[in-house]
Amino acid sequence: METEILKVSEENLDYAAKRAAQTLLDGGIIGLPTETVYGLAANTYDTDAVRKIFRVKGRPQDNPLIVHVSDFVMLKDVAEVNARAVEMAKVFWPGPLTMVLTKKPVIDQVVNCGLPTVAVRMPSHPVAQAVITAADVPLAAPSANISGRPSTTSAQHVADDLKGKIPLILDGGNCEIGVESTVISLVGRHPVILRPGIISIEMIRDVFPDTEYSEAVFKEVGENERIESPGMKYKHYSPRAEVVVIKSTLQQFIDYVSARAGDGVCAMCFDSEQEDIMIPSVSYGKKGDGFSQAKRLFTVLRMMDKLGSVRVFVRAPDETNESMAVFNRLYQASGFQVVEL
C-alpha cells in the first residue's frame, strides 16, 4: 500500500479535511495530528475499520480506544453525560482531557473492549477538529505508532512506523503537547485519574477536590486484570533499548551511570546536565518543567534507537503537576524498572 503524506496548512485545511473524511467514510484508517500526539483514526461506527487499527498497530485486543468528538451533540450520541462531565468539559474542552463515561449502545465492543464505559475526548487541534466535522462521525483513535513503541509527535514519526500500512497521513506539524491526554473516570463515587496527562491532578482538583489517582498509575497492572483506559497495561512508549529510570540527585545519577558505562549505554537527562555525564547523553527538557519534558520525551526516546542504544538510563522527573505525566510514560517505557538511590 502506498501512503500519501499530505502537508496541511490553513490554506488547504478544508480540502485536506474532506480528503481524510472520505477515506474514513470509505472504511480506511488515517494518521492525523492532535495537540497531544498523532492519532491512528477510524470511523467509530465502522467496526471493520476499527479492527484495522488493532491489526496495523499490533495492539492487544483488551486495550480500549478513545473516541474523539467535535461537539457536544456527538458526545451525547456515544456516552451518557452526567453533571460532572458537563462541568469538566466547560473547563477543559476542547483539549487534552479524556473522560470515561457510561457508553451508549451505539458503541460496539470492539471499540471499548466490552466495557460498560467509553473514553471520549474533544481535541483542540484544528486539523483533528476539521476532519471530525467533515466526516460527521466520531473517530476512534489511539496513538499512531506500532504498539509498545514511543508515541508519534510528528508526521515523520508516523511514517517511520506505519508507512505502507495506511493510505493517508495528514502532516499538521509537530504536536504542541507531546504526551497523551489525561484520562479520568467519571462513573464512580469519586473522579479517578486512570492516566496522567498535561492536565494535572492539581488542576482537576480545582474543579473536583475529591479527585484521586487510580492505583494502576503507580504499579504494574496484572496480566489478567481488566483495564478501563489505554496506557494502564503492557509495556508502552519504549524504544528498542532497555530503559531504566533513576530517582536520584544529579551526582548520584552520574556515579551510577559512570559505573555502568559501555558500548550502547546512553543517558537521558535535563538541560545543561550533559557536560557532567561521562556517557553519551541527551536532554529531554528542563528540570522541573513538565511542559518542556513532555514536548521532547517521545522524540528523544525515538532518538535512542537512532543512536544505536542498547541501554538508556533516565533521570526521573518529579511526580507532581505536569511532570507526573512524563514520569508515568517513563515508568511504562522502562517496563516498570525504577531504581531509587
C-alpha positions in Angstrom: 0.0 0.0 0.0 1.3 3.5 -0.9 1.0 6.0 1.9 0.3 9.7 0.9 1.7 12.3 3.3 -0.4 15.4 2.9 1.0 18.6 4.3 -1.8 20.6 5.9 -1.9 24.4 6.0 -4.5 27.0 6.8 -5.0 27.4 3.0 -5.7 23.7 2.3 -7.3 22.7 5.6 -10.8 22.3 4.1 -9.5 20.2 1.2 -7.4 18.0 3.5 -10.2 17.5 5.9 -12.6 16.4 3.1 -10.0 14.1 1.7 -9.4 12.5 5.1 -13.2 12.3 5.8 -13.8 10.5 2.6 -11.1 8.0 3.3 -12.6 7.4 6.8 -16.1 7.0 5.4 -14.9 4.5 2.8 -13.5 2.3 5.6 -9.9 3.5 5.7 -7.7 4.5 8.6 -5.5 7.5 8.7 -2.8 9.3 10.7 -3.8 12.7 11.9 -2.4 15.3 14.3 -3.9 16.2 17.6 -2.5 18.7 20.2 -1.2 15.7 22.3 0.2 13.1 19.8 -0.6 11.9 16.3 -3.6 9.5 16.2 -4.4 6.5 14.1 -8.1 7.2 13.3 -11.1 5.2 12.1 -14.8 5.8 11.9 -16.0 4.7 15.3 -19.2 3.2 13.8 -17.3 1.1 11.3 -16.2 -2.0 13.3 -14.2 -3.4 10.4 -12.2 -0.2 10.2 -11.7 -0.1 13.9 -10.4 -3.7 13.7 -7.8 -2.5 11.2 -6.4 -0.2 13.9 -5.7 -3.2 16.1 -4.1 -5.1 13.3 -1.9 -2.3 11.9 -0.6 -1.3 15.4 -0.3 -4.9 16.7 -2.5 -3.6 19.6 -3.7 -6.0 22.3 -7.4 -6.8 22.0 -8.1 -5.8 25.6 -6.7 -2.2 25.2 -9.7 0.1 24.6 -9.7 3.1 22.2 -10.5 6.7 22.8 -13.4 8.2 20.8 -12.8 11.7 19.5 -15.7 14.1 19.0 -16.1 17.6 17.7 -19.1 18.8 19.6 -21.5 18.1 22.4 -24.1 16.6 20.2 -21.6 13.9 19.1 -20.6 13.4 22.7 -24.2 12.7 23.7 -24.5 10.2 20.8 -21.8 8.0 22.3 -22.0 8.5 26.0 -24.3 9.2 29.0 -23.3 12.7 30.0 -23.5 13.3 33.8 -23.2 16.6 35.6 -19.5 16.1 36.4 -18.8 15.6 32.7 -20.5 18.8 31.8 -18.5 20.7 34.4 -15.2 19.1 33.3 -16.0 19.9 29.6 -16.7 23.5 30.4 -13.3 23.9 32.0 -11.0 21.6 29.9 -12.6 21.0 26.4 -11.6 21.2 23.7 -8.3 20.0 25.0 -6.1 17.1 26.3 -8.6 15.6 28.7 -10.4 12.2 28.1 -13.5 11.4 30.2 -14.6 7.8 30.8 -18.4 7.7 30.8 -21.1 5.1 30.6 -21.4 4.2 26.9 -24.4 4.4 24.6 -25.5 1.2 22.7 -24.0 2.6 19.5 -20.5 1.9 20.8 -19.5 -1.6 19.6 -17.5 -3.8 22.0 -14.5 -3.7 19.5 -14.0 0.0 20.4 -14.2 -0.3 24.2 -13.2 -4.0 24.5 -16.5 -5.0 26.0 -16.5 -2.5 28.9 -19.7 -0.7 30.0 -17.9 2.6 29.5 -16.4 4.6 26.7 -13.4 7.0 26.8 -14.2 10.3 25.0 -12.3 13.5 24.3 -12.7 16.6 22.2 -9.3 17.5 20.6 -8.4 21.2 20.2 -6.1 20.7 17.2 -7.7 22.5 14.2 -6.9 19.6 11.8 -8.4 17.0 14.1 -11.4 19.2 14.6 -11.8 19.8 10.9 -11.6 16.1 10.0 -14.2 15.0 12.6 -16.5 17.8 11.5 -16.1 16.9 7.8 -16.7 13.2 8.4 -19.6 14.0 10.8 -18.8 10.8 12.8 -16.8 10.3 16.0 -13.3 8.9 15.4 -11.8 6.1 17.4 -8.1 6.8 17.6 -5.1 5.6 19.7 -1.6 6.9 19.1 -0.3 6.4 15.5 2.6 4.1 16.3 3.4 0.4 16.5 2.1 -0.9 19.8 4.7 -0.6 22.6 6.9 1.9 20.7 7.2 5.6 21.7 4.1 7.6 20.6 4.3 9.8 17.5 4.6 13.6 17.7 5.3 14.3 14.1 4.1 13.1 10.7 7.6 11.7 10.1 7.3 9.5 13.3 4.0 8.2 11.9 5.7 7.4 8.6 8.6 5.7 10.3 6.2 3.3 12.0 3.3 3.0 9.6 4.3 3.9 6.0 3.0 1.3 3.6 0.3 0.2 6.1 -2.2 3.1 5.9 -3.3 5.2 2.9 -3.0 8.7 4.3 -1.1 10.7 6.9 -2.1 14.4 7.5 1.0 16.4 8.3 0.0 19.1 10.7 3.4 19.8 12.1 4.8 18.8 15.5 2.4 18.2 18.3 2.1 21.1 20.8 1.9 19.0 24.0 3.8 15.7 23.2 2.2 13.2 25.6 -1.3 11.6 25.5 -4.3 13.1 27.2 -5.2 12.8 30.9 -7.8 10.1 31.3 -10.3 10.5 34.1 -13.2 8.2 35.0 -16.4 10.0 36.0 -18.6 6.9 36.6 -17.8 6.2 40.2 -18.2 7.8 43.6 -15.1 10.0 43.0 -13.4 11.2 39.8 -10.4 8.9 39.3 -7.4 9.6 37.1 -6.6 6.5 35.1 -3.7 8.0 33.1 -1.9 11.2 34.0 -1.5 13.9 31.3 -0.6 17.5 30.9 -3.9 18.4 32.7 -2.6 17.5 36.2 -4.5 16.3 39.2 -3.8 19.6 40.8 -5.7 21.4 38.0 -8.6 18.9 38.2 -8.8 19.3 42.0 -9.6 22.9 41.4 -12.8 21.7 39.9 -13.4 18.5 41.9 -11.3 18.4 45.1 -12.2 14.7 45.7 -10.3 13.5 42.5 -8.0 10.6 43.1 -5.4 8.6 41.2 -6.0 5.0 40.2 -3.6 2.6 41.9 -2.7 1.5 38.3 -0.9 4.8 37.8 1.8 3.7 40.3 2.0 -0.1 39.8 2.1 -2.7 37.1 -1.3 -4.0 36.2 -1.6 -7.8 36.4 -1.8 -9.8 33.2 -5.4 -10.9 33.9 -6.7 -7.6 35.3 -9.2 -5.7 33.2 -8.3 -2.2 32.2 -10.5 0.8 31.9 -8.3 3.1 29.8 -5.4 3.0 27.3 -1.9 3.2 28.9 -2.8 1.2 32.0 -1.4 -2.2 31.0 1.5 -3.6 29.0 4.9 -2.0 28.3 4.3 1.2 26.4 6.3 4.1 24.8 9.5 2.1 24.7 12.5 2.3 22.3 14.2 -0.9 21.4 16.8 -0.3 24.0 16.3 -1.3 27.6 15.1 1.8 29.7 16.0 2.2 33.4 14.6 5.1 35.3 16.8 6.5 38.1 15.3 8.5 41.0 18.3 10.3 42.5 20.3 13.5 42.8 22.4 14.5 39.8 25.6 13.4 41.4 24.1 10.0 42.4 23.0 9.6 38.8 26.4 10.5 37.4 28.1 8.0 39.7 25.6 5.2 38.9 25.7 5.5 35.1 29.5 6.0 35.1 29.9 2.7 36.9 27.8 1.0 34.2 29.3 2.7 31.1 29.8 0.6 27.9 29.0 0.3 24.3 25.5 1.3 23.6 24.9 2.8 27.1 23.3 6.3 27.0 21.6 8.7 29.3 18.6 11.0 29.2 18.9 13.9 31.5 17.8 17.6 31.9 19.1 20.7 30.2 22.7 21.7 31.0 23.5 18.4 32.7 25.0 16.6 29.6 28.5 18.0 30.1 28.7 16.5 33.6 27.7 13.0 32.5 30.5 10.8 31.2 28.5 8.7 28.7 26.6 9.9 25.6 23.6 11.8 26.9 20.6 13.8 25.5 18.4 16.3 27.4 14.6 15.7 27.3 13.7 19.0 28.9 14.2 21.4 31.7 14.4 20.1 35.3 11.1 20.8 37.0 9.4 21.8 33.7 6.9 19.2 32.8 5.8 21.0 29.7 9.2 21.0 28.1 9.8 17.4 29.2 6.5 16.3 27.6 7.2 18.0 24.4 10.6 16.4 23.9 10.1 13.0 25.6 9.0 10.8 22.7 11.3 12.4 20.2 14.3 11.7 22.5 13.1 8.1 23.1 13.0 7.6 19.4 16.4 9.2 19.1 17.8 6.5 21.4 17.2 3.9 18.6 18.9 6.1 16.0 22.0 6.3 18.3 22.1 2.5 18.5 21.5 2.5 22.2 21.1 -0.9 24.0 20.5 0.5 27.5 19.2 4.0 28.4 19.4 5.4 32.0 16.9 8.2 32.5 16.9 10.9 35.2 13.5 10.7 36.7 11.3 13.8 36.6 9.2 14.9 39.5 5.9 13.1 40.3 3.9 16.3 40.7 2.0 18.6 38.4 2.6 18.2 34.6 5.8 16.1 35.2 3.7 13.3 36.6 2.6 12.5 33.0 6.2 12.3 32.0 7.1 10.1 34.9 4.2 7.8 34.1 5.3 7.4 30.4 8.9 6.6 31.5 7.6 4.2 34.1 5.8 2.3 31.3 8.7 2.7 28.9 11.0 1.1 31.3 8.8 -2.0 31.8 8.5 -0.7 35.4 12.3 -0.7 36.1 12.8 2.2 38.5 15.9 2.4 40.7 15.7 4.7 43.7 19.1 5.8 45.1 
